[in-house]
Amino acid sequence: MNLSIVVEDGTVVQDGEAFTKLDVSSVPINIRALQWRGDAGHIEYVNGDTETRITELPAWALTVQSHLLDAKANDNKESPELVAKLVLQEERKVIEAAYPAVAPSSLLQITNSGLPSISMTPYIRKADGAVIGAYSGTMLGAEGVNSFHTLTQLQRKVGCPIFANPATSPENLDAFLEMLRVEGYTVHGSSTDLFSYPLWTLDMAKAAAKISRAAEVFSTAESAGFTWQGMLFDADATARANVAAKAVQLVLDPSITMVGWKLKTNMLVAIPAADFKQMALDLTLHMEGVYQNTWVIKAQIDAATTIAEVKAV
């Protein structure tokens, strides 16, 4: 049995039959939806928390199911067209759940590619609002299809999935569908509602993880700041540039003996010039250590042999 319960509008789909505006008052208030396929499923939460995998329908789902059976007995089911649409939506939710959130830097390499006759925008997963890739909103003629093909090569290097609606290039639909097949895409839906999903491979997972984890480590280090002789200095890119510039000035002008500086805590301090130059050197060494830490992480990601191992790094 397949069963989908969407709390927001009371939509319930069971084995291809859809019913809307059913009584879902038995569902706990923190639950957004339930998806059941065969002998297992998962529960989705309204705040985007990690899904809970289940192997047995909870009591509240059985209550909703009883309301569905009552509606079915009264022949209140929806039209075949609406059923097909709802089933398609639920299937796409399951497919999209497999994609992780994309790193902003990876996304920008796709959306700012500047390739001709194609527009790329962030693709947002409706279930939790996460940006999981880029979407080709418009493709113009054969040139647009060629640009999309170029981007499918780039997505493997930067780990940013590219989704597409083949209908955006109707005059080249057959050629576009063939290109998607060759590139390992899954084309989902009917002739009037097509959507294509890229294969989430180990190489793409590694590319995405290396970019996102490196950015995470560096961002954490920058946010934490740099402590030197009991003083907490800013360590972001702008602060490091300011420190380097001041250190150069001190080398060029030996007459400067003291440096006034604002710490990360907004406290103003006076630092002897010799001490400031040492602090600048130590800050550089500190950030080099952060870089080296990202290299270790990237090596661990490269050594992973499964997507699950990549996620665990």
N, C-alpha and C positions, 0 to 999 in steps of 0.2 A: 504494500500500500504506500502511496505517496500522499503527503498531506502538507499543506502550507496554511499557516494562520498569520494574518497581518492585522495587528491590533488597531492601528490608526483608523482604518475605515471598515473594520469588521469583515474583511475579505477572507474567505476560506475556500481553498481549492483542494479537492480530494479526488485523486485518480482522474483528472481531466474535467471534473465538474466543478463549476465555480459558483459561489454564493457571496453576495455582498450584504453589508449592514446587518450581519448576524450578531447575536448577543455574545460579547466577549468579556463580560463583566467578571468572569471567574479568573481571568488572566491577571497575575500580579502586576502592579503598576510600573515596575521597573523593566518589564519585558516588552520588546517591540514586535518580535515575530518568532515563530517556530517553523523550522523546515525539517520535514521527515521524508526520507527516501528508503524504501524497503524495510530494513530492520534496524535502522539507526537514523540519527538526525542531530540537529543542534538548535540552541536557543540564542536569539540575538537580543541585546539589551539596548535600552533607549539612550544610554550615555556612551555607547560605543565601546563598553568594556569587552574583554575577550569573550568570545562565544563559548558556551558550555555544550560539550558533546554529550549526547544522551543515547541510551540503548533501550529506553522504556518511556512511553508517553506519560507525562505527569498527569495528575488527576484533573487539573484545570483544562488540559488539552482534551481529555476525554469528555469533559462537560461541554466544551465548544463543539466537539464532534457530535454530541447528542443533539445540539441545536441544528447542526448541519443536516442530520438525518431527519429531523422534524421538517426542515425547509424542503428537503428532497421529497418527503412524503406528500407535502402540499404542492409539489411541482413549482417551487419558487426559484428554480435554477436560472442562471443568466443565459444570454444568447450564446451560440457557438462562437461568434466573433469575439465576444468579450472573454469567453473562456480561453480561447487561443491566446489572446493578448495577455491575460493574467498569468497563464502558464509560462509564456515567453519571458515575462518580467521576472518571475520567480526563478526560472532556469538561469537567467543572466545574473541574478544575485549570487547564485551558487558558483558560477564561473568566476565572477569578479572577486569573490572572497579569497581566491588563491593568490591574488596579487598584493604585494606589500606596498605601503606608502612610498612614493618615489622621493629621492633626495632633490631639493630645490635646484642644486647646481646641475644635476643630470637633466632635469626638466628644461632648464634654460638653454642647454645646448641643443635641444630639439626645437623648442618654440622660437628661438632666435637664430635658427639656421640660415634664414634669408634665401632659401631655395625658391625658385620661381613657380608661379601658378598654383600655390598651395598655402593654406593658412592652418597653423597649428595652435591649439589652445589646450589648457590643462583639462584632463579628464577626471571628473570627480565621481567617486563611488557614492551613490545615493544612500546606501545602507548606513554609512558612518561619516560621510563628508570628507573622507580621505582622498587626496590627490594620488592616483595610482598610475598616472602616465599622461600621455598627450593624445589629443584627438584631432584628426584631420577634418576640419569643418567644411572646407571647400577645396575642390580640385578642379582645375580648368584644363580640359583636353588631355592630349597625350603628354604634354609637358608636365602637367600636374601629377599624372600617374608616374612619370619618370622621377619626379621629385620625391614622391612617396616611397618609391623603391630605394632611392638613395638614403632616405631616413630609416628604412628598415635595417640597413647595414649599420647605421650610426647607433640605433637603439641597442645593438648587441655590445657596442663598445662602452656606452655610458649607462646601461642598465635602466633605460627609461622606456617602458612598453608604449607602442603606438597603436591606438585603436582607430578603427575607421568604419564609416558607413559607406559601403560600395555604391549606394544610390547617389552619392555626391558626384559621381562621375558616370552618369547614365550612358553617355555616348561611347564610353570605352569600357562598359561593364564587363563584357566577356574577357577582354584582355586583363582587366583589373582583377577579376576573380581568379584567373589563371595565375597571375603574379602572386596573389595571396596564397594560393595552394602551394606553389613552389617554395614560398618563404615560410611555410609551416603554419599558416594562420588557420584558425577555425572560423568558418563563416556560419553564423548562427541566425536562425529565423527563417521567415518565408520570403517569397519574392517581393513582397510589399514592405517588409520590415527586416532588412538584413543588417547584421552588425558583425564585425570581424574582430577576433581576439588573437594576439600574437602568442606563440608558444613561449611559456616562461621556462627557459632552459637554465641549466646549471651555470653556463657562462654568463648569461644575463644576470642571474642572481649574484654571481661573484662581482661583476662589474658594478652593480648597484650597491652591494654591501661595502666594497672598497671605498667608494665615493662617500656614502652616507656615514660609515663608521669613522673614516678619517676626519670628516667634517665635524662629527660629534665629539671626537677626542680633542680636536683643536678648539672647538667652540667652548668646551668645558674648561680647558686650560686658560683661554682668554678671559672667560667670565670669572674664574677664580682669582685672577691677578697673580702678581709675583711678589713674594715676601723676601725682603732683603734687610738684614740687620734690624728686624722687628718692625720694619715699615712695609706697608702693602701698596705696591705700585700697580697701576693699570697695565694690562698686558695685551690689549687688542692691537690691531694693525696700526691704527692711528697713533696710539700711545707709543708703540715701539719705534715708529718713524720719528716721533718727536724726541724720544730719548736719544736715538742715533744722531739726529741733527744737532742736539745740544752737545753730545760728546765730541762731534767733529768741531764744533765751535770752540770747545775748551782746548782741543789740541791746537787749533789755529791761533787762539788768543790766550797765551799763558798768563796774561794779566788778570784773568777772571779767577778768583779764588773761592767764591761761594756761588751756589746755585739755589735759587728759590724754586720750589717744586710743589705741585698739588698732588697729594696721594689719592689713592682710590677711595679713601674715606673722606675726601674733600678737605683734609687737614693740610695746611700750608707748612712746609718745613724748609729749613736752610741746610744744604748739604755741601760739605767741602768739595771743591772741584775734583780732587784726586779720588775721593770716595764715589762721586757721581760717575766718573769714568769706569771705575771698577764695577759699579752697579750695572752700567750699560753693557759691559762685557759679560757679567753673570746672567743678565737677562737674555742676551743672545744665546749663551750656552744652555740656558733653561729651555728656550723655545726649540733649540736643536734637539734636545732630549725629547720634546713632545713630538717632533717630526720623526725621530727614530722609533718612538712608540707606535706611530701610525704605520711605519714600515713593517714592524713585527706583526701588527694586526693584519696588514695586507698579505703577508706571507702565510699567516694562518688561514686566511680566506682562500688563497691560491691552493693550499694543501687539502682543502675540503673536497670530498668526493661525492657529496649529496647536498641537495638544497637545505635539508634539515641541519647538516653540519655547518653550512654557511650561516644559517640563522643563529646557531649556537655560539658563534665567535663574538 
